[in-house]
Amino acid sequence: MKTIVMELKDLGFNEILEKYRIEQKLDSFGVGRIIAEHKERYIVRTTETECDAEITGNMRFTAKSREDFPAVGDWVALTIYNDLAIIHTIFPRYSVLKRIAAGNSGEIQVIAANIDYAFLVQAVDRDFNVNRIERYLTICYSAGVNPVIVLGKTDLISGQKSSEIADAVKTRIRNVPVIAISNKTKSGYEELYKHIQKGKTYCLLGSSGVGKSSLLNNLCGKSLMETGAVSQSTGKGRHVTSHRELIILPNGGLLIDNPGMREVGIADTTGGLETAFDRITELSQYCRFRDCTHTGEDGCSVLKAVEEGEIDRMAYENYLKMEKERAHYESTIAEKRQKDKVFGRMMKDYHKRNIKNRNY
């Protein structure tokens, strides 16, 4: 157990969380924040300590899905016994970054909780992909998290090319800060520091090898994460981060590093897609049909805007792809709920018959 003396507000604790603690009569428990997770074993930080933690058996038994387990960034009520903390409950989350877990139909993976801002890191070399940025934007807006686009590895291309890419992103994606940086020369860092505030929580999102670990090391002013060299065969950075971890930056900002994600499945039920593609959403209200799918209907304002170049065709195609994924996710969730409902009725009838038989 590591001894660390600090105030809860330095970890992002606020009056809303304190009010919940008092209303739920959690005064007798300690309060901490999950700063790392390793296969259902956690590291929690409190005002005085940093120690290993586990959830109670009751929490494990009553959990309906992975979303009911603690995630990095969560606030929890706990009791500390020597070198181990027991987590009793999770405080309400004001934001949750999540995606559909790779290879599991409909299963949700929580990326991080209680995030204020997300740095969407994308390298400007051969792996650059605006479609992927729009995916990250969608999960950010769905979670209520403010996005900041960070274009890294600008030292690998010319200044003119870097400016062209940044301008192209700004043209396609509106009202989101775009910062071009180099982890090697640290150009662009001055602008990046302006977005980092004490007590606010940030998250790094991006594919493997885009330079997230180098960015974190530079922001910390020391080497915390191992960084991988650029592969000679692919020209891409090697992925080295294997788990999520919350780190306190020198200026008091709280930053969560994440493993690179090859797949970013959309689990949006709160309008994230509509916000990410706000221009399409705006034009949809002028379509002839209310249920217009924007794929071939007469009088479709969106298709007209695409044909006239008002909406980028690649953005439009990316929107349709993600809309299809969201519809599939929602149908999967609806099907699961129906199955659970039917199973619940079966169990209810089963118990009724057992009680009736015992009365004879």
VOBA-1610 file (N, C-alpha, C; in pm, whole numbers, padded with zeros to 5 digits, always signed):
BEGIN
Met+00085-00119+00000Met+00000+00000+00000Met+00088+00124+00000Lys+00064+00215-00093Lys+00144+00335-00107Lys+00076+00451-00035Thr+00151+00528+00043Thr+00096+00641+00117Thr+00102+00767+00031Ile-00013+00829+00009Ile-00022+00951-00070Ile-00122+01043-00002Val-00080+01163+00035Val-00169+01257+00101Val-00214+01362+00000Met-00345+01370-00021Met-00402+01467-00114Met-00549+01485-00082Glu-00614+01582-00141Glu-00755+01607-00121Glu-00837+01540-00231Leu-00962+01502-00195Leu-01048+01435-00293Leu-01076+01523-00414Lys-01084+01655-00392Lys-01113+01744-00505Lys-01000+01742-00608Asp-00878+01707-00561Asp-00766+01697-00654Asp-00782+01577-00748Leu-00867+01482-00708Leu-00895+01366-00792Leu-01023+01383-00873Gly-01087+01502-00857Gly-01208+01529-00934Gly-01337+01517-00855Phe-01329+01490-00723Phe-01450+01479-00641Phe-01519+01616-00634Asn-01654+01616-00635Asn-01727+01742-00635Asn-01847+01738-00540Glu-01921+01849-00535Glu-02034+01862-00443Glu-02147+01765-00475Ile-02166+01733-00603Ile-02273+01640-00642Ile-02244+01500-00586Leu-02119+01457-00596Leu-02081+01326-00543Leu-02091+01324-00391Glu-02053+01435-00327Glu-02062+01444-00181Glu-02208+01438-00135Lys-02297+01505-00210Lys-02440+01502-00177Lys-02494+01360-00187Tyr-02453+01287-00292Tyr-02495+01148-00308Tyr-02445+01063-00191Arg-02322+01085-00151Arg-02264+01007-00040Arg-02344+01026+00088Ile-02386+01150+00114Ile-02462+01178+00236Ile-02604+01122+00226Glu-02669+01143+00111Glu-02808+01095+00092Glu-02818+00944+00101Gln-02715+00873+00052Gln-02717+00726+00054Gln-02658+00668+00182Lys-02630+00760+00278Lys-02576+00718+00408Lys-02448+00633+00393Leu-02356+00685+00313Leu-02229+00616+00291Leu-02116+00680+00373Asp-02157+00758+00476Asp-02059+00830+00557Asp-01959+00738+00626Ser-02003+00617+00658Ser-01916+00525+00732Ser-01809+00460+00643Phe-01823+00476+00510Phe-01727+00417+00417Phe-01624+00522+00372Gly-01512+00474+00329Gly-01415+00562+00268Gly-01455+00590+00124Val-01391+00689+00063Val-01419+00725-00077Val-01289+00720-00156Gly-01294+00659-00272Gly-01175+00650-00355Gly-01211+00650-00502Arg-01109+00661-00586Arg-01130+00659-00731Arg-01047+00548-00793Ile-01112+00473-00883Ile-01042+00364-00953Ile-00941+00426-01050Ile-00812+00392-01033Ile-00710+00448-01122Ile-00650+00342-01215Ala-00681+00213-01190Ala-00633+00108-01280Ala-00718-00017-01261Glu-00725-00099-01367Glu-00800-00225-01362Glu-00718-00334-01426His-00715-00450-01360His-00643-00565-01412His-00729-00690-01391Lys-00817-00720-01488Lys-00901-00840-01481Lys-00977-00851-01349Glu-01060-00750-01323Glu-01146-00745-01205Glu-01069-00727-01074Arg-00942-00696-01083Arg-00864-00649-00968Arg-00834-00503-00996Tyr-00851-00421-00894Tyr-00843-00277-00916Tyr-00736-00214-00827Ile-00691-00097-00871Ile-00609-00012-00786Ile-00691+00113-00761Val-00709+00148-00634Val-00792+00262-00597Val-00708+00365-00523Arg-00736+00492-00548Arg-00664+00599-00480Arg-00760+00677-00392Thr-00721+00698-00268Thr-00798+00778-00173Thr-00716+00901-00136Thr-00759+00972-00032Thr-00684+01091+00009Thr-00547+01055+00068Glu-00534+00932+00117Glu-00411+00895+00186Glu-00338+00775+00128Thr-00409+00692+00054Thr-00345+00568+00010Thr-00374+00535-00135Glu-00296+00442-00186Glu-00316+00383-00318Glu-00298+00233-00297Cys-00406+00157-00315Cys-00396+00015-00281Cys-00480-00072-00375Asp-00457-00205-00367Asp-00536-00301-00444Asp-00677-00307-00389Ala-00773-00343-00475Ala-00912-00349-00432Ala-00987-00458-00506Glu-01092-00509-00441Glu-01184-00606-00499Glu-01326-00564-00468Ile-01423-00611-00549Ile-01563-00582-00521Ile-01619-00687-00425Thr-01729-00656-00361Thr-01793-00751-00272Thr-01859-00864-00352Gly-01885-00975-00284Gly-01953-01086-00349Gly-02092-01047-00393Asn-02159-00960-00316Asn-02294-00918-00350Asn-02293-00835-00478Met-02193-00747-00496Met-02183-00669-00619Met-02164-00761-00738Arg-02082-00862-00721Arg-02057-00957-00830Arg-02184-01036-00865Phe-02258-01076-00762Phe-02377-01158-00781Phe-02490-01080-00847Thr-02506-00951-00811Thr-02618-00871-00862Thr-02587-00802-00995Ala-02462-00805-01038Ala-02424-00739-01164Ala-02494-00807-01282Lys-02559-00728-01365Lys-02630-00781-01481Lys-02543-00783-01607Ser-02441-00697-01609Ser-02351-00690-01723Ser-02219-00630-01680Arg-02125-00620-01775Arg-01995-00560-01745Arg-02007-00415-01703Glu-02114-00348-01744Glu-02134-00209-01707Glu-02156-00189-01558Asp-02194-00297-01489Asp-02220-00289-01345Asp-02093-00309-01262Phe-01981-00337-01326Phe-01854-00351-01257Phe-01780-00217-01259Pro-01690-00194-01164Pro-01613-00069-01164Pro-01529-00057-01290Ala-01505+00068-01329Ala-01419+00098-01444Ala-01322+00208-01401Val-01214+00222-01475Val-01118+00328-01446Val-01189+00463-01455Gly-01172+00545-01351Gly-01239+00674-01344Gly-01357+00674-01250Asp-01406+00556-01211Asp-01520+00547-01120Asp-01485+00595-00979Trp-01585+00654-00914Trp-01577+00683-00771Trp-01648+00570-00696Val-01589+00523-00588Val-01645+00409-00516Val-01643+00432-00365Ala-01738+00367-00296Ala-01738+00363-00150Ala-01669+00234-00111Leu-01577+00241-00014Leu-01495+00123+00016Leu-01453+00118+00163Thr-01404+00002+00199Thr-01345-00020+00331Thr-01207-00078+00310Ile-01107-00026+00381Ile-00970-00074+00364Ile-00931-00164+00481Tyr-00886-00283+00449Tyr-00836-00378+00547Tyr-00689-00405+00516Asn-00600-00350+00598Asn-00456-00366+00577Asn-00417-00320+00436Asp-00378-00414+00349Asp-00332-00376+00215Asp-00437-00397+00107Leu-00562-00429+00144Leu-00667-00456+00047Leu-00792-00375+00077Ala-00849-00312-00026Ala-00974-00238-00012Ala-01089-00320-00069Ile-01203-00317-00002Ile-01323-00384-00049Ile-01420-00278-00098Ile-01459-00287-00226Ile-01549-00191-00288Ile-01693-00235-00264His-01774-00145-00205His-01913-00177-00172His-02013-00125-00275Thr-01985-00011-00332Thr-02078+00044-00430Thr-02006+00144-00521Ile-02065+00168-00638Ile-02012+00264-00734Ile-02100+00389-00732Phe-02039+00504-00724Phe-02113+00630-00730Phe-02170+00648-00872Pro-02280+00723-00886Pro-02336+00748-01020Pro-02233+00812-01112Arg-02229+00765-01236Arg-02135+00818-01335Arg-02200+00935-01409Tyr-02125+01045-01424Tyr-02181+01155-01502Tyr-02146+01143-01650Ser-02054+01055-01684Ser-02027+01023-01824Ser-01962+00885-01831Val-01993+00812-01937Val-01936+00679-01956Val-01898+00661-02103Leu-01770+00647-02131Leu-01724+00615-02265Leu-01732+00464-02283Lys-01804+00419-02384Lys-01819+00275-02403Lys-01828+00241-02550Arg-01806+00114-02580Arg-01815+00065-02717Arg-01865-00079-02712Ile-01901-00132-02828Ile-01935-00273-02835Ile-01804-00351-02835Ala-01790-00444-02742Ala-01666-00520-02731Ala-01642-00602-02856Ala-01517-00607-02900Ala-01480-00681-03020Ala-01510-00830-03003Gly-01580-00887-03101Gly-01605-01031-03101Gly-01719-01076-03013Asn-01790-00982-02948Asn-01901-01019-02862Asn-02025-00942-02903Ser-02121-01009-02960Ser-02242-00946-03011Ser-02321-00879-02899Gly-02331-00746-02908Gly-02414-00673-02813Gly-02351-00648-02678Glu-02236-00707-02646Glu-02176-00686-02514Glu-02103-00553-02510Ile-02128-00476-02404Ile-02071-00343-02391Ile-01942-00346-02310Gln-01844-00274-02360Gln-01718-00257-02288Gln-01707-00112-02245Val-01693-00089-02114Val-01674+00046-02062Val-01527+00083-02079Ile-01502+00191-02150Ile-01365+00237-02172Ile-01316+00314-02051Ala-01394+00407-02003Ala-01360+00485-01884Ala-01484+00561-01838Ala-01484+00600-01710Ala-01600+00668-01653Ala-01562+00805-01598Asn-01663+00893-01592Asn-01647+01027-01534Asn-01537+01107-01605Ile-01549+01114-01737Ile-01453+01184-01822Ile-01512+01319-01863Asp-01430+01423-01859Asp-01473+01556-01902Asp-01435+01582-02049Tyr-01313+01545-02085Tyr-01263+01568-02221Tyr-01193+01443-02273Ala-01201+01421-02403Ala-01129+01310-02467Ala-01038+01366-02575Phe-00910+01330-02570Phe-00817+01363-02675Phe-00822+01250-02779Leu-00871+01280-02898Leu-00882+01181-03005Leu-00753+01188-03086Val-00663+01095-03062Val-00530+01099-03120Val-00525+01021-03250Gln-00481+01086-03355Gln-00469+01024-03486Gln-00338+01067-03549Ala-00255+00972-03590Ala-00128+01004-03655Ala-00155+01051-03798Val-00074+01145-03846Val-00098+01201-03979Val-00019+01130-04089Asp+00044+01017-04055Asp+00119+00944-04157Asp+00024+00855-04237Arg+00070+00742-04285Arg-00008+00659-04377Arg-00137+00601-04317Asp-00150+00600-04183Asp-00267+00540-04119Asp-00377+00643-04093Phe-00361+00765-04142Phe-00459+00870-04114Phe-00595+00835-04172Asn-00701+00855-04091Asn-00835+00814-04133Asn-00939+00901-04061Val-01004+00991-04135Val-01105+01078-04075Val-01227+00999-04031Asn-01259+00890-04102Asn-01373+00806-04065Asn-01359+00757-03921Arg-01237+00720-03883Arg-01214+00670-03748Arg-01235+00782-03646Ile-01195+00903-03680Ile-01216+01017-03590Ile-01365+01037-03566Glu-01444+01024-03673Glu-01589+01041-03659Glu-01650+00933-03570Arg-01592+00815-03570Arg-01638+00709-03479Arg-01613+00749-03334Tyr-01492+00798-03308Tyr-01460+00842-03172Tyr-01549+00959-03131Leu-01577+01049-03224Leu-01666+01161-03194Leu-01804+01111-03151Thr-01852+01009-03220Thr-01985+00955-03190Thr-01993+00899-03049Ile-01891+00823-03006Ile-01897+00767-02871Ile-01875+00876-02767Cys-01802+00982-02802Cys-01784+01094-02710Cys-01916+01168-02689Tyr-01983+01202-02799Tyr-02109+01274-02789Tyr-02217+01189-02721Ser-02214+01059-02746Ser-02310+00970-02681Ser-02290+00969-02530Ala-02165+00988-02487Ala-02131+00985-02344Ala-02139+01123-02279Gly-02152+01228-02359Gly-02152+01362-02302Gly-02012+01412-02272Val-01913+01362-02346Val-01773+01398-02326Val-01730+01496-02436Asn-01656+01600-02398Asn-01609+01700-02494Asn-01486+01649-02569Pro-01490+01642-02703Pro-01376+01592-02779Pro-01277+01700-02820Val-01150+01662-02828Val-01044+01747-02883Val-00964+01658-02977Ile-00956+01695-03105Ile-00883+01615-03203Ile-00735+01651-03199Val-00650+01550-03181Val-00505+01570-03175Val-00441+01496-03291Leu-00381+01570-03382Leu-00313+01510-03498Leu-00165+01499-03465Gly-00118+01375-03446Gly+00020+01352-03403Gly+00115+01313-03514Lys+00243+01305-03478Lys+00351+01263-03568Lys+00366+01358-03687Thr+00345+01488-03663Thr+00358+01585-03771Thr+00503+01599-03819Asp+00599+01552-03739Asp+00739+01559-03779Asp+00770+01461-03893Leu+00678+01368-03921Leu+00700+01270-04027Leu+00657+01321-04165Ile+00590+01436-04168Ile+00547+01493-04297Ile+00586+01640-04301Ser+00570+01702-04416Ser+00605+01843-04429Ser+00504+01932-04357Gly+00545+02054-04326Gly+00456+02149-04260Gly+00335+02181-04344Gln+00355+02190-04477Gln+00244+02219-04567Gln+00142+02106-04567Lys+00190+01982-04572Lys+00101+01866-04571Lys+00025+01858-04440Ser+00093+01889-04330Ser+00029+01887-04199Ser-00084+01989-04193Ser-00061+02108-04246Ser-00163+02212-04247Ser-00282+02172-04335Glu-00253+02107-04447Glu-00360+02062-04537Glu-00450+01959-04468Ile-00388+01866-04394Ile-00466+01763-04325Ile-00552+01827-04216Ala-00493+01920-04139Ala-00569+01987-04033Ala-00686+02065-04091Asp-00664+02133-04201Asp-00772+02210-04266Asp-00882+02117-04318Ala-00842+02001-04372Ala-00940+01905-04423Ala-01027+01851-04310Val-00966+01826-04194Val-01042+01777-04078Val-01139+01885-04031Lys-01093+02009-04023Lys-01179+02119-03978Lys-01296+02143-04073Thr-01273+02121-04202Thr-01379+02138-04301Thr-01486+02031-04285Arg-01443+01909-04259Arg-01537+01797-04248Arg-01601+01787-04109Ile-01526+01824-04005Ile-01576+01814-03868Ile-01582+01954-03808Arg-01702+01998-03774Arg-01721+02135-03728Arg-01722+02143-03575Asn-01682+02261-03524Asn-01696+02296-03383Asn-01620+02204-03288Val-01510+02147-03336Val-01424+02064-03250Val-01281+02114-03264Pro-01212+02141-03152Pro-01073+02187-03162Pro-00985+02083-03231Val-00897+02129-03320Val-00802+02042-03390Val-00661+02095-03363Ile-00577+02011-03301Ile-00442+02052-03264Ile-00342+01957-03328Ala-00250+02012-03405Ala-00145+01930-03468Ala-00020+01936-03380Ile+00034+01818-03344Ile+00149+01814-03253Ile+00256+01718-03305Ser+00373+01730-03247Ser+00480+01633-03267Ser+00534+01594-03129Asn+00531+01466-03098Asn+00587+01419-02971Asn+00739+01432-02968Lys+00797+01439-03087Lys+00942+01448-03097Lys+00992+01591-03075Thr+00931+01687-03145Thr+00974+01826-03132Thr+00891+01905-03031Lys+00778+01847-02991Lys+00683+01909-02898Lys+00614+02033-02956Ser+00616+02047-03086Ser+00540+02156-03148Ser+00391+02128-03127Gly+00314+02232-03100Gly+00171+02218-03076Gly+00135+02192-02930Tyr+00234+02162-02846Tyr+00206+02131-02705Tyr+00153+02252-02628Glu+00201+02370-02664Glu+00155+02492-02595Glu+00004+02506-02610Glu-00047+02479-02730Glu-00191+02486-02755Glu-00264+02375-02680Leu-00204+02256-02674Leu-00265+02142-02605Leu-00279+02169-02456Tyr-00176+02230-02395Tyr-00179+02259-02251Tyr-00294+02352-02213Lys-00338+02436-02307Lys-00448+02528-02278Lys-00579+02457-02249His-00589+02332-02296His-00713+02255-02277His-00712+02170-02150Ile-00600+02168-02079Ile-00588+02082-01960Ile-00602+02166-01833Gln-00706+02135-01752Gln-00734+02210-01631Gln-00722+02121-01507Lys-00684+02181-01396Lys-00671+02108-01271Lys-00805+02051-01227Gly-00807+01926-01185Gly-00928+01862-01135Gly-01020+01808-01242Lys-00992+01835-01370Lys-01071+01781-01479Lys-01009+01649-01528Thr-01094+01559-01577Thr-01047+01428-01620Thr-01047+01416-01772Tyr-00936+01367-01824Tyr-00915+01355-01969Tyr-00888+01209-02004Cys-00913+01175-02129Cys-00893+01038-02174Cys-00827+01040-02311Leu-00731+00950-02332Leu-00667+00937-02462Leu-00734+00825-02540Leu-00784+00857-02658Leu-00847+00758-02745Leu-00776+00756-02880Gly-00747+00637-02928Gly-00681+00627-03058Gly-00640+00485-03086Ser-00605+00459-03210Ser-00562+00325-03250Ser-00423+00295-03195Ser-00381+00172-03210Ser-00248+00132-03166Ser-00140+00205-03245Gly-00037+00248-03175Gly+00080+00304-03241Gly+00068+00446-03291Val-00033+00523-03245Val-00047+00660-03293Val+00032+00759-03208Gly+00094+00709-03100Gly+00177+00796-03017Gly+00115+00840-02886Lys+00014+00766-02836Lys-00052+00805-02712Lys+00042+00797-02591Ser+00123+00691-02583Ser+00214+00675-02470Ser+00321+00784-02470Ser+00373+00819-02586Ser+00472+00926-02596Ser+00409+01059-02556Leu+00285+01080-02597Leu+00214+01202-02560Leu+00197+01209-02409Leu+00158+01098-02347Leu+00141+01094-02202Leu+00272+01123-02130Asn+00380+01060-02176Asn+00510+01083-02114Asn+00551+01230-02121Asn+00526+01291-02235Asn+00562+01432-02252Asn+00477+01523-02163Leu+00349+01491-02151Leu+00261+01572-02066Leu+00299+01558-01918Cys+00348+01439-01881Cys+00389+01414-01743Cys+00528+01472-01713Gly+00607+01490-01818Gly+00743+01539-01798Gly+00839+01431-01756Lys+00795+01304-01765Lys+00882+01191-01732Lys+00828+01067-01799Ser+00910+00963-01805Ser+00871+00840-01872Ser+00790+00751-01778Leu+00657+00747-01802Leu+00567+00661-01723Leu+00526+00538-01801Met+00510+00556-01932Met+00466+00446-02018Met+00576+00408-02115Glu+00593+00278-02135Glu+00690+00231-02235Glu+00641+00271-02372Thr+00733+00314-02457Thr+00696+00351-02594Thr+00761+00256-02692Gly+00692+00229-02802Gly+00744+00135-02902Gly+00806+00209-03019Ala+00911+00153-03071Ala+00974+00213-03188Ala+00887+00194-03310Val+00911+00274-03412Val+00836+00261-03536Val+00883+00139-03612Ser+00789+00057-03656Ser+00823-00064-03731Ser+00882-00027-03867Gln+00991-00088-03904Gln+01053-00062-04033Gln+00970-00117-04148Ser+00893-00222-04123Ser+00817-00286-04230Ser+00685-00216-04258Thr+00619-00164-04151Thr+00489-00101-04170Thr+00492+00050-04158Gly+00597+00102-04094Gly+00604+00246-04074Gly+00513+00294-03963Lys+00454+00201-03886Lys+00363+00236-03779Lys+00428+00211-03643Gly+00383+00289-03544Gly+00433+00268-03409Gly+00378+00139-03352Arg+00454+00075-03266Arg+00409-00049-03204Arg+00328-00018-03079His+00222-00095-03059His+00132-00075-02945His+00195-00132-02819Val+00199-00050-02711Val+00264-00098-02588Val+00172-00090-02466Thr+00074-00001-02464Thr-00015+00009-02349Thr-00107-00113-02342Ser-00110-00180-02226Ser-00189-00303-02213Ser-00307-00288-02118His-00317-00176-02047His-00427-00158-01954His-00459-00009-01940Arg-00576+00019-01879Arg-00616+00157-01857Arg-00563+00205-01722Glu-00521+00330-01719Glu-00465+00383-01595Glu-00485+00533-01588Leu-00526+00582-01471Leu-00545+00724-01448Leu-00420+00782-01384Ile-00371+00891-01442Ile-00245+00952-01396Ile-00268+01101-01371Ile-00211+01151-01261Ile-00221+01293-01229Ile-00107+01368-01297Leu-00142+01466-01379Leu-00043+01545-01451Leu+00014+01654-01360Pro+00131+01708-01394Pro+00194+01812-01312Pro+00106+01933-01285Asn+00019+01970-01381Asn-00067+02088-01360Asn-00198+02054-01290Gly-00214+01927-01247Gly-00335+01888-01173Gly-00443+01825-01258Gly-00425+01820-01390Gly-00520+01749-01474Gly-00509+01599-01453Leu-00617+01526-01477Leu-00621+01381-01457Leu-00637+01314-01593Leu-00541+01232-01631Leu-00539+01175-01766Leu-00543+01023-01763Ile-00636+00964-01839Ile-00649+00819-01849Ile-00594+00773-01983Asp-00493+00687-01977Asp-00438+00627-02098Asp-00515+00499-02127Asn-00531+00466-02254Asn-00606+00347-02294Asn-00529+00265-02395Pro-00545+00133-02392Pro-00487+00051-02500Pro-00546+00093-02633Gly-00469+00078-02741Gly-00520+00111-02873Gly-00637+00021-02910Met-00734+00077-02983Met-00853+00002-03021Met-00859-00013-03172Arg-00851-00138-03219Arg-00863-00162-03363Arg-01006-00143-03410Glu-01101-00183-03323Glu-01242-00173-03358Glu-01312-00080-03260Val-01398+00007-03313Val-01475+00098-03229Val-01622+00078-03263Gly-01681-00028-03209Gly-01821-00058-03236Gly-01913+00044-03172Ile-02014+00089-03245Ile-02104+00194-03198Ile-02212+00135-03107Ala-02220+00189-02985Ala-02325+00151-02890Ala-02398+00278-02849Asp-02454+00347-02947Asp-02512+00479-02927Asp-02664+00473-02917Thr-02718+00513-02803Thr-02863+00520-02787Thr-02906+00658-02739Thr-02812+00754-02737Thr-02843+00885-02680Thr-02814+01000-02776Gly-02813+00974-02905Gly-02799+01082-03001Gly-02658+01122-03036Gly-02560+01039-03002Gly-02422+01072-03034Gly-02398+01082-03183Leu-02461+00994-03260Leu-02443+00993-03405Leu-02500+01120-03467Glu-02616+01163-03416Glu-02679+01284-03468Glu-02592+01408-03442Thr-02525+01409-03327Thr-02439+01523-03294Thr-02311+01522-03376Ala-02253+01402-03393Ala-02130+01391-03471Ala-02152+01431-03617Phe-02269+01400-03668Phe-02304+01435-03806Phe-02418+01538-03803Asp-02390+01649-03737Asp-02496+01748-03713Asp-02553+01809-03840Arg-02470+01823-03944Arg-02521+01882-04068Arg-02623+01789-04134Ile-02598+01659-04131Ile-02695+01563-04184Ile-02823+01569-04102Thr-02809+01580-03970Thr-02925+01590-03881Thr-03007+01715-03912Glu-02937+01827-03935Glu-03006+01952-03965Glu-03087+01941-04094Leu-03026+01882-04196Leu-03092+01872-04327Leu-03205+01769-04327Ser-03198+01671-04237Ser-03300+01565-04233Ser-03440+01618-04214Gln-03452+01729-04142Gln-03586+01783-04115Gln-03653+01840-04239Tyr-03575+01858-04346Tyr-03631+01911-04470Tyr-03660+01802-04574Cys-03633+01676-04536Cys-03665+01565-04628Cys-03816+01553-04645Arg-03859+01504-04760Arg-04003+01491-04788Arg-04069+01393-04692Phe-04000+01284-04661Phe-04058+01182-04574Phe-03991+01184-04435Arg-04072+01173-04331Arg-04020+01177-04195Arg-03926+01060-04165Asp-03957+00944-04226Asp-03876+00824-04201Asp-03772+00804-04310Cys-03728+00913-04371Cys-03630+00906-04480Cys-03501+00841-04432Thr-03452+00745-04509Thr-03327+00675-04474Thr-03206+00739-04542His-03231+00838-04628His-03125+00911-04699His-03042+00819-04790Thr-03110+00721-04846Thr-03039+00627-04933Thr-03093+00623-05076Gly-03208+00686-05102Gly-03260+00682-05239Gly-03398+00740-05253Glu-03453+00796-05144Glu-03588+00852-05150Glu-03593+00982-05231Asp-03707+01004-05295Asp-03731+01133-05364Asp-03747+01241-05258Gly-03693+01359-05289Gly-03708+01471-05196Gly-03620+01462-05074Cys-03511+01387-05083Cys-03419+01375-04969Cys-03320+01492-04970Ser-03326+01575-04868Ser-03239+01692-04859Ser-03093+01652-04838Val-03071+01541-04771Val-02934+01496-04743Val-02866+01452-04873Leu-02936+01370-04952Leu-02880+01324-05079Leu-02853+01442-05173Lys-02941+01539-05171Lys-02921+01658-05254Lys-02794+01733-05213Ala-02773+01744-05081Ala-02654+01813-05031Ala-02527+01738-05066Val-02534+01605-05066Val-02418+01524-05105Val-02385+01545-05251Glu-02489+01542-05336Glu-02470+01559-05481Glu-02415+01698-05515Glu-02453+01797-05436Glu-02409+01935-05463Glu-02277+01967-05393Gly-02222+01870-05318Gly-02093+01890-05253Gly-02100+01963-05120Glu-02221+01988-05071Glu-02237+02056-04943Glu-02198+01964-04827Ile-02224+01834-04844Ile-02184+01733-04746Ile-02081+01642-04811Asp-01971+01620-04743Asp-01865+01534-04794Asp-01919+01392-04816Arg-01896+01337-04934Arg-01950+01204-04967Arg-01896+01096-04875Met-01767+01103-04839Met-01709+01004-04750Met-01771+01012-04610Ala-01801+01135-04567Ala-01867+01152-04437Ala-02008+01093-04441Tyr-02076+01116-04551Tyr-02212+01061-04570Tyr-02210+00909-04567Glu-02116+00848-04638Glu-02106+00701-04641Glu-02068+00646-04504Asn-01983+00718-04432Asn-01946+00676-04297Asn-02066+00683-04204Tyr-02147+00786-04220Tyr-02270+00802-04141Tyr-02364+00684-04163Leu-02386+00648-04290Leu-02476+00536-04322Leu-02426+00407-04260Lys-02295+00386-04265Lys-02236+00264-04209Lys-02259+00257-04058Met-02236+00368-03989Met-02253+00369-03844Met-02400+00365-03804Glu-02486+00426-03886Glu-02630+00419-03860Glu-02678+00274-03869Lys-02624+00199-03964Lys-02658+00058-03979Lys-02611-00021-03856Glu-02491+00010-03808Glu-02438-00057-03688Glu-02523-00026-03567Arg-02565+00101-03555Arg-02647+00139-03440Arg-02782+00068-03444Ala-02842+00060-03562Ala-02971-00008-03576Ala-02958-00155-03537His-02846-00217-03578His-02822-00357-03542His-02805-00371-03392Tyr-02734-00278-03331Tyr-02714-00283-03185Tyr-02846-00268-03112Glu-02928-00172-03155Glu-03057-00149-03090Glu-03149-00269-03105Ser-03147-00334-03222Ser-03230-00453-03242Ser-03180-00568-03156Thr-03048-00578-03139Thr-02990-00682-03053Thr-03032-00662-02908Ile-03028-00535-02863Ile-03069-00504-02726Ile-03217-00532-02706Ala-03300-00494-02805Ala-03445-00519-02795Ala-03475-00668-02790Glu-03402-00745-02872Glu-03421-00890-02873Glu-03381-00952-02739Lys-03272-00903-02683Lys-03225-00954-02553Lys-03326-00923-02443Arg-03381-00801-02446Arg-03481-00763-02346Arg-03605-00850-02356Gln-03647-00881-02480Gln-03764-00965-02501Gln-03740-01106-02448Lys-03619-01160-02473Lys-03584-01293-02423Lys-03583-01294-02270Asp-03527-01188-02211Asp-03523-01179-02065Asp-03664-01171-02007Lys-03753-01100-02078Lys-03891-01086-02033Lys-03963-01221-02037Val-03943-01294-02147Val-04005-01426-02162Val-03951-01521-02056Phe-03820-01517-02033Phe-03760-01604-01933Phe-03812-01570-01794Gly-03831-01440-01767Gly-03884-01398-01638Gly-04025-01451-01615Arg-04107-01449-01719Arg-04243-01503-01708Arg-04241-01652-01682Met-04151-01722-01752Met-04139-01867-01734Met-04102-01899-01589Met-04006-01826-01534Met-03964-01850-01395Met-04076-01819-01297Lys-04153-01711-01326Lys-04264-01674-01240Lys-04370-01782-01238Asp-04406-01835-01358Asp-04504-01942-01369Asp-04454-02069-01301Tyr-04324-02094-01314Tyr-04264-02213-01252Tyr-04279-02208-01100His-04247-02092-01042His-04258-02078-00897His-04403-02085-00850Lys-04496-02031-00931Lys-04638-02038-00895Lys-04685-02182-00890Arg-04645-02263-00991Arg-04686-02404-00996Arg-04627-02481-00877Asn-04505-02451-00841Asn-04441-02519-00728Asn-04514-02490-00598Ile-04554-02363-00580Ile-04625-02325-00458Ile-04761-02393-00453Lys-04827-02396-00570Lys-04960-02459-00577Lys-04950-02607-00548Asn-04851-02677-00601Asn-04833-02820-00579Asn-04801-02852-00433Arg-04728-02759-00369Arg-04692-02784-00227Arg-04812-02770-00135Asn-04917-02700-00184Asn-05036-02678-00101Asn-05129-02799-00100Tyr-05100-02895-00190Tyr-05186-03015-00195Tyr-05129-03123-00105
//
